[in-house]
């Protein structure tokens, strides 16, 4: 069968990749099920059915293609002397590679649950061994539980990129208890920055608000930045959640790029219509349902 209701076989196979990925299946297993290579799967999930967008470039393997990845810089704007970093979720390893290139005194630990993702990044996305990079293949929450006890105060900045789908939400990384582990891992003036797929306001923003409520219950200061459509906080998009271990205000920015990022902050009061996620109660499926119906 060459087509189904006007869709080609290739298009249907890519749709299957999306479905399996949204269910949390590792890329290596999706490759076995669909015949796509792991790097092709990463490209499909990251770039969509038609491949990379017109602004994507691989000329510089350390460049940040996606706009939201550049917003992790808010973290080192807040703490410019940051040297020790933890990244939850490796993906294509673009952020760790950029960080190691931009900050020559930085060390970074990356926790990625799927070894197949790391293997693809090594073979196709210019991930190289580096004495300042440590990769751990493990569920991020398992790592946090252990590291918070063994290495409290070990990081200047923790970055999260695990909330990448509205279909499969790792709720255990957005709970009050998880926030407590992250806070314990940070130094006294440490910063947490996390990417979340959600709206900020309205029915489609309940996931963001429930995760933000969990971190606000633990951290003294939080900030929310709708990245993709700051003028449409009711629209599902990349949203950066920033949590500070101190009460210090957001520092002023003098360069235009950082000024533009900080100007995206959502500063109005958030609706109080959700509970803070906890390990015992995390109704993420109910909160995500409005996004799935779009």
N, C-alpha and C positions, 0 to 999 in steps of 0.2 A: 504494500500500500504506500503510494508515493505522497499522498496528502489525505488529510482528514478535515472535512468541513472547511477547506481552503488553506489549512495549515500544512506546511511541509513536514516530512519526517524529522528533519534536523531541528525545526522549530519545536516540535513535540518533545524531542529528546531534551532540549534545553529547558522546556517547561518542567520536565520530570526532575532535572537537576535542581531547579528552584524549589520544587515541592519537597524533595528529599533533604535539601539543605535547611529548609524552614523547619523540618522536623528534628533537626539536630544531628543528622547522620554525618559522620566524618567524611572529609573529601576523599580519603582513600577508599572507603566503602562505596561512595557514589561512583567513583571511577570503575570499580568492579561491576556495578549494576548497570551503568549506562554506556560504557565504552569510551567515554571522554577521559582525557588525561587529567591529572590533578591540576596542573596549571591552567588548562582550559576551563575546568570547573571554577577555579578561583576567579578567572576573568569573567565568566558568565555571571557568577553571583555578584561580583563587584561592579561590573560595567553594564550588565543587562544583555538582552538577546542579541543586540547588534554590535557587541564588542565595545572597546574603549571609546569614550567620547572624543570630540575634536581637540580638547585641551590636554588629553593624556599624552605624556611623553616618556620615553625610556632613555633619552639621551643622557640624562644624569640619573644614575641609579639611586642617588640619595635624595632626589627631589620629592616633594610632597604633592601628588597629583590632586587629591581630593581636598576641597576647601576645609572640611571639618578637621582634617588631620593637622592643618596649619594652626588651628585654634588651641592645640595643646600648648602652644607657646605662651598662652595666658598664664600657665603655671609657672614657667621660668621668668615671666615678667613680674609675677608676685614675689618669687624667690630667685633672683638672678644669680645667687651664689650656689644654687643647687648643683650637686655633683653626683649624688647617688639616686638612681631612678629604678622604679619597678613598673613594668608594663604587664597588665593583665589582658591576654589575648594578643597573639602575634600577628595574625592575618598575613598580609604580604610582607611584613617586617619593614614597611616604609618609615614608620615613626622611629623605631630603634636605629635604623641605618642613618636617618637624617640627624638624629640626636648625637650619635657617635661622631658624625662628620662635623656638626656645628659646634659641639662642645668637646674639645680635645681632652678635658680633664674629667669627663663624665664616665661613670660606669652604669650599666643597666642590666637588670635581671628581667627576662621575659618569660612569662608563664603561658604556655600554649598547650591546650589539651590534645591537639591532633598532630602527631609526628609527621603525618603526610603533608600538612601545610608547611612545616619547616623544611622538609625535603624539597618541596616544590620551590620555595623561596631560595634555597641554596642553588638549585639547578637552573632556575629561570629568572629569578629576580635579584641576582647579584648579592645575595646574602653571603658574607664571608666570615670565616673564623676571626675573632677579635678578642684579645686578652681582656678587653673591657666589657665584653658581652657574655652573659651566662644565660643559657636556655634551659628551662625546666619543662618537661612534658608531663603535665598534671592538671587536674581540675583546679581552677584558680582558688576556690574556696578552701579546698583541702590544703593548698599551699599557704593561704592566709592564716588558717587555724594554727598550723605548725609554726610558721615564721613569726607570728605575733608573740608566741611564747618563747621562741628561741632567740629572736633578734629584735626585741622592742627598740623603737627609735632608730631603726637601721636605714631609713630612706628619707631623703629630702622631699621627694615627690613620687606619688603613685598615680599611674595613668590607667584608665579602664577603657577597653574597646571590645566588650563582650556582648553588649546589648545591640546587636546589629540586625535584628529581625523582629518584626511584630508577631511572627508566628511561633517562634520558639524562644521564650524569655527565660534566661537563667536566674530565676527569682532569688536564689540563695546568694547572689552577688549584689542584691539591692536591699538587703534587710538591715534592721537596726544592729543585729549581731555582727553582720559583715562590716558595717561601718565602724563598729567598735574595734574589730581586728585591724582595719586599715588605719584608724587613728592611732592604735598602739604601735603600728609599724613606722609611723611618721615621727620625725624629730619635732621639737617643740614648736617650730614655726613652719612645719611642713604643709604641703598642698596636695589635694586630691583633685584630679580632672578626669571626667568620664564622659564618653559619647553615648547618648541614648537616642534611639529612634522613637520619636513621640511628637505630639504637639505639646504646647505649654498650657494653653487654655482650652476650655470646652471639653466635650466628651472624649475627644481623641488625645487629650493631655493627661488622662488619669494615671497612666504608667509613670510618666515623668513626675507628676506630683506625689505619687506614693513613694517612689524612690527618693525624691528630694526630701520628703517628710522624714524618712528613715535616717538620712544623713543629717538633717537639721536637728534631730533628736540627740545626736552625738557630737556634732561639730558646732562650735559657737557661731560660725558664719558660713553662709552658702550663697552662691550666685548662679543664675540661670541665663544661658546665652542661646537663643534660637539662631542657628548658624545659617541655614539654607534660605529661609524666608523670614527675616526678623520682623518684617511688616505684617506677617500673617502668623501670629502666635497660635492661632487655632488650627493650623495645618500641620500634618505629620511631616517631620523633617529631622535632620541631625540637630540635636540639642546638647550643648555642653553643660554639664553640672560641675561646678567648682565648689569645693569645701575646704575651708581654712581651719587650721588648728588654733589660730589666734583670732582676736577680735579686730586686728588691724584692718583699716579700710583699704580698698583697692588702690594701689599706687597710680599716679598719673602717668600717662604715656606721652612721649615726645615724638616718636616716629609715626608716620601716617598709617602704616599697616596695623600696628597695635591699636592706635586710636580707633580705626575702623572696626576692629574686633570688639573692643570694649564698648563701642557705641551700640552694639547689638544686644546688650544686656536687657533682660525683661525686668523692670523695676516695680511694676504694679503688684498689689497683693494677689497671691494665688488663691484659687478657690479652696475651701476647706471641706471638700466632699469625698475625700479618700482617707484611708487609714495608712499610717506608716507601716510598710512591710516588715514582718518579723519572720523568723524561722518557723514559728508555729502557725502563722496566718499570713498568707501571701496570695490574695485573689487576683493574680496577674491575668489569668484567662478572661475574667469578667472585665477587668480594666482595659484589656487590649481589644475586646470585641468591637468597639466602635471603629478602630483603625482597620480591622479586617473586613468590615462591611463596605469600605469605600471602593 
